């Protein structure tokens, strides 16, 4: 009889996760852009400058005040037709938002292509600052001095 101990079984490790294929990683950002292109295509085809196509802003309808989104559809229509000057005249803040979305989307695509996760975790100061900009924009566009911001 052999007195040597039986060898211990090797440790069992979970299998390494299989990295997602490039096509799978790009599917979500490409899908988001397809939805955005479809929305801009619809707004580009159905003119918001003609009454009856879209509902009126409830804040504008009941109070006569312009919200930060008022003129956003007209701005999107102008962007869809390549008229940036008209887009800025309809809602300058929306144009800035479209540009910010384009930059974030491009970063998302590059990171997805490289297999790196995208995180939009921003510090509270960013969110408070965004809210402050929206509030200031809303107040100024409803004052006589901000009449150039009215759609």
N, C-alpha and C positions, 0 to 999 in steps of 0.2 A: 504494500500500500504506500502510496505516495503521500507524504505529509505536507507537500507544498500547497499553499492556498490557491484556490481557483482565481484566475484573473477576473477583475471587475469588468463589467460591461462598459464600453465607452459611453461617455455622456451623450445624451440625445439633445441635439439642438434643433430648433424649428428651422425649416428650410428658409433660405433667404428669399425675400419677396422678389417677384419677377418685375423688373422695371416695365412701366407701361411703354407701349410703342409710341413713336413720335406722332403718328396719326391720332392715336387715342388722346395724347396730351394736348394736341391742338384742336380737338373736336369742340371743346367748350368755348374757347375764345372765338373760334370760327363761327360757331352757332350763335353766339351773342352778336357778332357783327352781322350775321345774316338777318337777325331780327331787327337790328338798328337800320340796316340798309332797306329792309322791307318797310319799316315805319317811315323813314325819310322818303322812300319811293311813293308811298301812299299819300303823304302830306304834299309831296311834289306834284302828284297827279290831281289831287282834290284840293283846289285852292281855298285856303282859309280866309282869304280876303273877300270872298263872296258869301253873303249871309245865308244861313240855313244849313251849312255843311257840318259845322261843329257847334257844340253847346257854348253858350256865353259863360265867361268866368262868373261864378256865383258871387264872389266878393265885389266885382265890378258891377254886376247887375243890381245887387241889393244896397250897396253903399256908394257906388261911384268911384271907389278907390282902386288903383291899379296894384295888383299883387306882383311879386317878383316873377311870376310865370306869364303874366299878361303879355301878349305879343310873341310868345314862344313858338306857337304854330306858324305864325307869319314869318318868324325868323327862320324856322326850319324849312319852310317853303322857299324862302329866298336862298338859303344855303343849297338846297337841292337843285336850284336853278343857277347856282354859281354867282349870285349877286350878294357879295359880302357887305357892301355898303347898305343895301336895303335890309339885310339881316341885322346889322348893327343898329339901324334905325328902329327896327321893330322890337328888339330886345337884346341889348348889348351883353347883358349878363348871360343870356342863353348861349350866345356865340362863344363866350369864354368857357362856358360849360361844355360845349361841343368840342372845343380845342382840348380841354383838359381830359375829356373822355378819350379822344383820339390818342393822346400821349399815353394815358394809362393803358389803353388797349394795346398799343404797340409794345410797351414794356411787358405786358402780360404775354403777348405772342412770343417775344424773344425768350422770356424766362421759361415758357412752356416748351419751346423748341429745344432749349438746353436742359430740360428736365428739372428745373428749379421751381419750387412753389412760389405762388404770388400771394402776398399778404397786403391787405389794405388797413392794417392796424395803425391807426393814427392816434397821436396824443390828444387828450381832451382839448388842448388849446387850438388845435386845428379845427375841430368841430365847432367850438365856441366862436372862433374867428369866421368860419363859414356862415354861421348863423348871424353874426354881427354884420357881415357884408350884405347878406340877404335883407336884413332889417333896414340897414342904412340905404340900400338901393331902393327899397320899397318906400321909405319915407321921402327920400329926395325926389323920386319920380312923381310923387303926389304933391310936391311943393311947386310954386311958380318958378323958382330958380332951376328946377329939374325938368322943365317942360320938354327939353331936348331928349329926355329918356322915355317920354310917353310914346307908346306904339301908335 
